[in-house]
Amino acid sequence: MVRKTCTPEQIINKLHEAEILLSHWATIGEASKKIVVTEQTHYRWRKECGGVRADQARRLRELEQENSRLKRLVADLSLDNAMLKEASRGNS
């Protein structure tokens, strides 16, 4: 079975579309078919991303990318610091 991964923005848009269908008296099954996901996926997405807007998801992804960049930077600096300490101990 092939899994298609959706971006958080796509998931939120699909959930929004499903909520519109549900407000027009569609069932969960009908709404899930319309947005081309299973009912189980719909429930899981709603639990994970139910109250998030698309701009919030985009901002969260940007912050996660910045956080990983900063973690790499700290790791590099820590390694440089350890190497300098080791080199200074060797000179004494």
C-alpha positions as semicolon CSV with decimal commas, in nm:
position;residue;x (nm);y (nm);z (nm)
1;M;0,000;0,000;0,000
2;V;0,136;0,337;-0,102
3;R;0,129;0,609;0,163
4;K;0,091;0,964;0,051
5;T;0,219;1,218;0,298
6;C;0,044;1,548;0,313
7;T;0,191;1,870;0,440
8;P;0,036;2,015;0,755
9;E;-0,122;2,290;0,545
10;Q;-0,286;2,031;0,318
11;I;-0,411;1,835;0,618
12;I;-0,564;2,147;0,772
13;N;-0,728;2,241;0,443
14;K;-0,874;1,891;0,407
15;L;-1,001;1,899;0,765
16;H;-1,160;2,237;0,700
17;E;-1,330;2,100;0,388
18;A;-1,454;1,800;0,587
19;E;-1,593;2,030;0,859
20;I;-1,785;2,222;0,594
21;L;-1,930;1,896;0,461
22;L;-2,019;1,783;0,812
23;S;-2,199;2,111;0,876
24;H;-2,413;2,034;0,570
25;W;-2,533;1,709;0,732
26;A;-2,285;1,475;0,564
27;T;-2,163;1,175;0,762
28;I;-1,801;1,121;0,863
29;G;-1,777;0,846;0,601
30;E;-1,906;1,069;0,323
31;A;-1,682;1,358;0,424
32;S;-1,380;1,127;0,444
33;K;-1,447;0,992;0,096
34;K;-1,484;1,344;-0,039
35;I;-1,143;1,450;0,098
36;V;-0,995;1,111;-0,012
37;V;-0,887;0,972;0,325
38;T;-1,009;0,691;0,545
39;E;-1,227;0,759;0,846
40;Q;-0,944;0,649;1,073
41;T;-0,709;0,900;0,911
42;H;-0,973;1,172;0,943
43;Y;-1,011;1,105;1,316
44;R;-0,632;1,092;1,368
45;W;-0,579;1,418;1,177
46;R;-0,860;1,585;1,369
47;K;-0,702;1,476;1,698
48;E;-0,356;1,597;1,596
49;C;-0,438;1,916;1,403
50;G;-0,796;1,994;1,494
51;G;-0,757;2,344;1,631
52;V;-0,463;2,461;1,421
53;R;-0,490;2,710;1,139
54;A;-0,279;2,687;0,822
55;D;-0,069;2,993;0,910
56;Q;0,001;2,848;1,256
57;A;0,116;2,519;1,101
58;R;0,344;2,705;0,862
59;R;0,493;2,908;1,148
60;L;0,543;2,592;1,355
61;R;0,732;2,426;1,069
62;E;0,952;2,736;1,029
63;L;1,028;2,735;1,402
64;E;1,115;2,365;1,394
65;Q;1,357;2,425;1,105
66;E;1,517;2,717;1,289
67;N;1,541;2,508;1,605
68;S;1,721;2,225;1,426
69;R;1,961;2,476;1,264
70;L;2,038;2,628;1,605
71;K;2,093;2,284;1,760
72;R;2,347;2,200;1,488
73;L;2,519;2,534;1,551
74;V;2,540;2,468;1,926
75;A;2,677;2,119;1,863
76;D;2,947;2,259;1,632
77;L;3,044;2,528;1,882
78;S;3,056;2,277;2,168
79;L;3,283;2,054;1,963
80;D;3,510;2,350;1,879
81;N;3,520;2,447;2,246
82;A;3,613;2,094;2,353
83;M;3,888;2,077;2,091
84;L;4,032;2,411;2,209
85;K;4,030;2,296;2,572
86;E;4,205;1,974;2,474
87;A;4,464;2,165;2,272
88;S;4,532;2,408;2,558
89;R;4,585;2,119;2,801
90;G;4,837;1,968;2,564
91;N;5,043;2,288;2,548
92;S;5,081;2,321;2,926
